[in-house]
Amino acid sequence: MKARIKITLKSGVLDPQGKAIEHALGGLGFDGIEGVRQGKYIELELAETNPEAAKAQVKEMCKQLLANTVIENYSFELEEA
């Protein structure tokens, strides 16, 4: 199975990288940008074939390592290979 994981900062958490991107876009002439939030995207290939077991496995990976759940949200989708 393939897992596609999206990790973003929770609303209210300052995003200095997002601000830097917003500023750089303005400097390049892209007007009208009113806010940028950046995040992470991770793809995993899993040997697990049971969707429920894979879901539980990815959830634990996110909680223990991939996402800082104090300041980040995560979501994921699974796809059969």
TIZA-299451 format. One record per atom (N, C-alpha, C, CB): x, y, z; residue in one letter; residue number from 1; atom name. Coordinates in Angstrom, 3 decimals. Glycine has a CB too. Example, Ala and Ser with C-alpha at 12.3 -4.5 7.8 and 13.67 -1.06 7.14 Angstrom:
// residues 2
        c1        c2        c3  residu  num  atome
    13.190    -5.690     7.800       a    1      N
    12.300    -4.500     7.800       a    1     CA
    13.200    -3.300     7.800       a    1      C
    11.308    -4.473     9.046       a    1     CB
    12.850    -2.250     7.080       s    2      N
    13.670    -1.060     7.140       s    2     CA
    12.900     0.030     7.870       s    2      C
    14.084    -0.598     5.725       s    2     CB
This chain:
// residues 81
        c1        c2        c3  residu  num  atome
     0.853    -1.181     0.000       m    1      N
     0.000     0.000     0.000       m    1     CA
     0.892     1.234     0.000       m    1      C
    -0.967     0.003     1.227       m    1     CB
     0.338     2.294    -0.536       k    2      N
     1.027     3.576    -0.520       k    2     CA
     0.263     4.513     0.397       k    2      C
     1.155     4.173    -1.953       k    2     CB
     0.981     5.212     1.254       a    3      N
     0.387     6.219     2.124       a    3     CA
     0.879     7.586     1.680       a    3      C
     0.735     5.956     3.620       a    3     CB
    -0.057     8.508     1.530       r    4      N
     0.269     9.896     1.221       r    4     CA
    -0.119    10.731     2.434       r    4      C
    -0.467    10.393    -0.083       r    4     CB
     0.886    11.350     3.060       i    5      N
     0.679    12.054     4.320       i    5     CA
     0.911    13.549     4.107       i    5      C
     1.621    11.502     5.426       i    5     CB
    -0.027    14.349     4.596       k    6      N
     0.089    15.808     4.532       k    6     CA
     0.144    16.331     5.962       k    6      C
    -1.110    16.452     3.734       k    6     CB
     1.175    17.122     6.249       i    7      N
     1.374    17.668     7.587       i    7     CA
     1.402    19.187     7.478       i    7      C
     2.690    17.124     8.238       i    7     CB
     0.564    19.855     8.260       t    8      N
     0.498    21.309     8.248       t    8     CA
     0.515    21.847     9.673       t    8      C
    -0.759    21.790     7.506       t    8     CB
     0.949    23.092     9.800       l    9      N
     0.911    23.730    11.109       l    9     CA
    -0.536    24.007    11.503       l    9      C
     1.738    25.039    11.108       l    9     CB
    -0.825    23.877    12.783       k   10      N
    -2.155    24.211    13.274       k   10     CA
    -2.372    25.704    13.120       k   10      C
    -2.336    23.774    14.751       k   10     CB
    -3.639    26.101    12.934       s   11      N
    -3.928    27.531    12.839       s   11     CA
    -3.544    28.187    14.166       s   11      C
    -5.440    27.787    12.499       s   11     CB
    -3.029    29.376    14.088       g   12      N
    -2.575    30.085    15.281       g   12     CA
    -1.098    29.891    15.571       g   12      C
    -3.371    29.642    16.465       g   12     CB
    -0.474    28.900    14.951       v   13      N
     0.961    28.683    15.119       v   13     CA
     1.680    29.532    14.079       v   13      C
     1.339    27.161    14.976       v   13     CB
     2.650    30.320    14.530       l   14      N
     3.400    31.169    13.609       l   14     CA
     4.128    30.311    12.577       l   14      C
     4.404    32.055    14.379       l   14     CB
     4.174    30.817    11.354       d   15      N
     4.788    30.096    10.246       d   15     CA
     5.834    30.990     9.576       d   15      C
     3.713    29.639     9.219       d   15     CB
     7.051    31.071    10.125       p   16      N
     8.063    31.954     9.539       p   16     CA
     8.456    31.561     8.116       p   16      C
     9.292    31.962    10.409       p   16     CB
     8.452    30.278     7.803       q   17      N
     8.757    29.877     6.428       q   17     CA
     7.663    30.333     5.472       q   17      C
     8.934    28.355     6.339       q   17     CB
     6.432    30.243     5.901       g   18      N
     5.323    30.732     5.089       g   18     CA
     5.449    32.227     4.835       g   18      C
     3.991    30.426     5.767       g   18     CB
     5.820    32.983     5.874       k   19      N
     6.019    34.424     5.722       k   19     CA
     7.153    34.716     4.754       k   19      C
     6.306    35.073     7.078       k   19     CB
     8.246    33.947     4.825       a   20      N
     9.378    34.149     3.910       a   20     CA
     8.957    33.875     2.467       a   20      C
    10.563    33.236     4.302       a   20     CB
     8.159    32.825     2.261       i   21      N
     7.662    32.513     0.919       i   21     CA
     6.759    33.636     0.421       i   21      C
     6.899    31.166     0.917       i   21     CB
     5.874    34.107     1.289       e   22      N
     4.972    35.202     0.926       e   22     CA
     5.764    36.444     0.505       e   22      C
     4.037    35.540     2.107       e   22     CB
     6.779    36.790     1.280       h   23      N
     7.620    37.950     0.979       h   23     CA
     8.364    37.751    -0.341       h   23      C
     8.624    38.199     2.122       h   23     CB
     8.925    36.567    -0.556       a   24      N
     9.666    36.283    -1.793       a   24     CA
     8.752    36.353    -3.012       a   24      C
    10.329    34.900    -1.716       a   24     CB
     7.531    35.838    -2.896       l   25      N
     6.581    35.910    -4.010       l   25     CA
     6.258    37.358    -4.352       l   25      C
     5.289    35.147    -3.670       l   25     CB
     6.074    38.184    -3.325       g   26      N
     5.836    39.612    -3.559       g   26     CA
     7.009    40.263    -4.260       g   26      C
     5.561    40.329    -2.246       g   26     CB
     8.224    39.888    -3.842       g   27      N
     9.427    40.417    -4.468       g   27     CA
     9.572    40.002    -5.922       g   27      C
    10.631    39.975    -3.702       g   27     CB
     8.974    38.886    -6.287       l   28      N
     9.017    38.412    -7.673       l   28     CA
     7.877    38.986    -8.522       l   28      C
     8.960    36.889    -7.700       l   28     CB
     7.071    39.838    -7.902       g   29      N
     6.003    40.493    -8.651       g   29     CA
     4.650    39.815    -8.577       g   29      C
     6.396    40.595   -10.054       g   29     CB
     4.513    38.808    -7.748       f   30      N
     3.214    38.155    -7.580       f   30     CA
     2.418    38.916    -6.528       f   30      C
     3.382    36.655    -7.175       f   30     CB
     1.474    39.729    -7.000       d   31      N
     0.673    40.553    -6.097       d   31     CA
    -0.558    39.795    -5.629       d   31      C
     0.260    41.860    -6.782       d   31     CB
    -1.133    40.250    -4.550       g   32      N
    -2.388    39.696    -4.071       g   32     CA
    -2.238    38.474    -3.175       g   32      C
    -3.233    39.345    -5.224       g   32     CB
    -1.012    38.137    -2.802       i   33      N
    -0.813    37.015    -1.879       i   33     CA
    -1.085    37.536    -0.470       i   33      C
     0.648    36.406    -1.999       i   33     CB
    -2.083    36.986     0.184       e   34      N
    -2.482    37.483     1.495       e   34     CA
    -2.126    36.546     2.632       e   34      C
    -3.946    37.736     1.510       e   34     CB
    -1.505    35.451     2.316       g   35      N
    -1.093    34.538     3.370       g   35     CA
    -0.568    33.250     2.777       g   35      C
    -2.250    34.250     4.319       g   35     CB
     0.521    32.761     3.329       v   36      N
     1.116    31.496     2.888       v   36     CA
     1.366    30.638     4.120       v   36      C
     2.447    31.732     2.085       v   36     CB
     0.954    29.404     4.055       r   37      N
     1.256    28.414     5.090       r   37     CA
     1.967    27.273     4.388       r   37      C
    -0.050    27.916     5.847       r   37     CB
     3.068    26.839     4.922       q   38      N
     3.806    25.744     4.309       q   38     CA
     3.680    24.500     5.184       q   38      C
     5.295    26.126     4.101       q   38     CB
     3.945    23.368     4.583       g   39      N
     3.842    22.116     5.316       g   39     CA
     4.754    21.066     4.714       g   39      C
     2.402    21.618     5.329       g   39     CB
     4.461    19.812     5.032       k   40      N
     5.269    18.692     4.543       k   40     CA
     4.359    17.678     3.857       k   40      C
     6.061    18.021     5.708       k   40     CB
     4.926    16.995     2.876       y   41      N
     4.231    15.931     2.173       y   41     CA
     5.156    14.723     2.166       y   41      C
     3.828    16.362     0.715       y   41     CB
     4.649    13.584     2.601       i   42      N
     5.457    12.368     2.704       i   42     CA
     4.699    11.228     2.033       i   42      C
     5.783    12.025     4.199       i   42     CB
     5.406    10.452     1.221       e   43      N
     4.845     9.228     0.650       e   43     CA
     5.592     8.036     1.222       e   43      C
     4.927     9.238    -0.907       e   43     CB
     4.841     7.046     1.651       l   44      N
     5.418     5.817     2.190       l   44     CA
     4.894     4.623     1.414       l   44      C
     5.099     5.668     3.694       l   44     CB
     5.762     3.674     1.132       e   45      N
     5.357     2.388     0.568       e   45     CA
     5.302     1.400     1.732       e   45      C
     6.352     1.899    -0.575       e   45     CB
     4.159     0.817     1.944       l   46      N
     3.959    -0.110     3.056       l   46     CA
     3.819    -1.542     2.555       l   46      C
     2.723     0.286     3.868       l   46     CB
     4.407    -2.473     3.285       a   47      N
     4.248    -3.887     2.956       a   47     CA
     2.866    -4.387     3.390       a   47      C
     5.357    -4.726     3.627       a   47     CB
     2.266    -3.695     4.357       e   48      N
     0.950    -4.095     4.882       e   48     CA
    -0.101    -4.052     3.773       e   48      C
     0.525    -3.173     6.057       e   48     CB
    -0.919    -5.097     3.685       t   49      N
    -1.964    -5.155     2.657       t   49     CA
    -3.366    -4.959     3.225       t   49      C
    -1.898    -6.480     1.934       t   49     CB
    -3.514    -5.103     4.538       n   50      N
    -4.807    -4.898     5.183       n   50     CA
    -5.014    -3.397     5.402       n   50      C
    -4.891    -5.681     6.536       n   50     CB
    -6.054    -2.799     4.809       p   51      N
    -6.249    -1.351     4.925       p   51     CA
    -6.380    -0.842     6.361       p   51      C
    -7.467    -0.959     4.161       p   51     CB
    -7.086    -1.579     7.200       e   52      N
    -7.252    -1.132     8.589       e   52     CA
    -5.936    -1.179     9.353       e   52      C
    -8.295    -1.992     9.302       e   52     CB
    -5.153    -2.231     9.143       a   53      N
    -3.852    -2.342     9.800       a   53     CA
    -2.903    -1.261     9.280       a   53      C
    -3.246    -3.746     9.573       a   53     CB
    -2.946    -0.991     7.986       a   54      N
    -2.104     0.056     7.398       a   54     CA
    -2.477     1.420     7.960       a   54      C
    -2.235     0.062     5.865       a   54     CB
    -3.772     1.663     8.090       k   55      N
    -4.248     2.931     8.657       k   55     CA
    -3.727     3.117    10.078       k   55      C
    -5.788     2.984     8.647       k   55     CB
    -3.826     2.085    10.886       a   56      N
    -3.338     2.157    12.264       a   56     CA
    -1.830     2.375    12.305       a   56      C
    -3.702     0.880    13.026       a   56     CB
    -1.118     1.712    11.403       q   57      N
     0.335     1.838    11.347       q   57     CA
     0.755     3.267    10.981       q   57      C
     0.914     0.841    10.334       q   57     CB
     0.141     3.832     9.967       v   58      N
     0.486     5.190     9.541       v   58     CA
     0.124     6.196    10.623       v   58      C
    -0.228     5.544     8.227       v   58     CB
    -1.008     5.994    11.261       k   59      N
    -1.417     6.892    12.350       k   59     CA
    -0.371     6.905    13.464       k   59      C
    -2.790     6.465    12.915       k   59     CB
     0.120     5.738    13.835       e   60      N
     1.158     5.663    14.876       e   60     CA
     2.471     6.306    14.412       e   60      C
     1.408     4.196    15.271       e   60     CB
     2.825     6.114    13.141       m   61      N
     4.033     6.748    12.599       m   61     CA
     3.932     8.267    12.714       m   61      C
     4.252     6.336    11.123       m   61     CB
     2.765     8.794    12.369       c   62      N
     2.560    10.239    12.448       c   62     CA
     2.650    10.738    13.883       c   62      C
     1.210    10.615    11.851       c   62     CB
     1.998    10.038    14.791       k   63      N
     2.000    10.439    16.200       k   63     CA
     3.391    10.370    16.820       k   63      C
     1.047     9.563    16.990       k   63     CB
     4.150     9.328    16.475       q   64      N
     5.438     9.100    17.139       q   64     CA
     6.617     9.816    16.493       q   64      C
     5.722     7.642    17.171       q   64     CB
     6.554    10.067    15.178       l   65      N
     7.739    10.614    14.512       l   65     CA
     7.445    11.686    13.463       l   65      C
     8.490     9.507    13.867       l   65     CB
     6.517    11.432    12.580       l   66      N
     6.391    12.277    11.393       l   66     CA
     5.789    13.646    11.669       l   66      C
     5.562    11.580    10.374       l   66     CB
     4.891    13.759    12.628       a   67      N
     4.237    15.034    12.937       a   67     CA
     4.435    15.380    14.406       a   67      C
     2.729    14.975    12.598       a   67     CB
     4.639    16.651    14.673       n   68      N
     4.660    17.143    16.044       n   68     CA
     3.219    17.533    16.363       n   68      C
     5.670    18.366    16.233       n   68     CB
     2.488    16.637    16.997       t   69      N
     1.047    16.831    17.171       t   69     CA
     0.688    17.977    18.107       t   69      C
     0.433    15.572    17.684       t   69     CB
     1.673    18.568    18.779       v   70      N
     1.410    19.749    19.600       v   70     CA
     1.137    20.950    18.699       v   70      C
     2.602    20.039    20.551       v   70     CB
     1.890    21.070    17.597       i   71      N
     1.761    22.241    16.727       i   71     CA
     1.347    21.909    15.292       i   71      C
     3.059    22.984    16.701       i   71     CB
     1.240    20.613    14.957       e   72      N
     0.939    20.234    13.584       e   72     CA
    -0.284    19.322    13.509       e   72      C
     2.143    19.546    12.955       e   72     CB
    -1.020    19.463    12.419       n   73      N
    -2.096    18.550    12.060       n   73     CA
    -1.574    17.635    10.961       n   73      C
    -3.384    19.324    11.599       n   73     CB
    -2.156    16.458    10.864       y   74      N
    -1.795    15.579     9.765       y   74     CA
    -3.047    14.897     9.234       y   74      C
    -0.747    14.535    10.212       y   74     CB
    -2.967    14.561     7.974       s   75      N
    -4.008    13.760     7.336       s   75     CA
    -3.308    12.841     6.352       s   75      C
    -5.097    14.659     6.621       s   75     CB
    -3.960    11.748     6.030       f   76      N
    -3.338    10.829     5.071       f   76     CA
    -4.401    10.058     4.321       f   76      C
    -2.379     9.858     5.782       f   76     CB
    -3.987     9.542     3.194       e   77      N
    -4.834     8.650     2.401       e   77     CA
    -4.019     7.439     2.026       e   77      C
    -5.389     9.360     1.132       e   77     CB
    -4.677     6.324     1.912       l   78      N
    -4.035     5.082     1.528       l   78     CA
    -4.479     4.675     0.132       l   78      C
    -4.350     3.976     2.538       l   78     CB
    -3.565     4.091    -0.603       e   79      N
    -3.866     3.612    -1.951       e   79     CA
    -3.259     2.239    -2.106       e   79      C
    -3.331     4.586    -3.044       e   79     CB
    -4.031     1.317    -2.618       e   80      N
    -3.486    -0.018    -2.860       e   80     CA
    -2.514     0.040    -4.010       e   80      C
    -4.606    -1.035    -3.149       e   80     CB
    -1.383    -0.633    -3.849       a   81      N
    -0.349    -0.604    -4.887       a   81     CA
    -0.715    -1.476    -6.048       a   81      C
     0.983    -1.037    -4.330       a   81     CB
